[in-house]
Amino acid sequence: MKSLTIRQMRAALAHLDEVVAKEGEILVTRRGRALARLVPVRQAPSLPSHADLRARMPRLPVGSELLVRQDRDER
């Protein structure tokens, strides 16, 4: 973890993204006391497509229209 003072961080502000990417985590200090911690943002996991979800769903042994009809007949 790299430590920067407020003054150093202001000077490095133009390329702060590169510093965070290289170091991973930066501790910002003021007068020797920790003020903030900068960490890179984790990328959100990509969502699966609807086709993938449908392919993984188990198939019903009978059609849904038969299940609905049976349910209605039982009432």
Secondary structure, DSSP 8 states (H G I E B T S, - for coil): -EEEEHHHHHHTGGGHHHHHHHHS-EEEEETTEEEEEE-----------HHHHHHHS---SS-HHHHHHHHHHH-
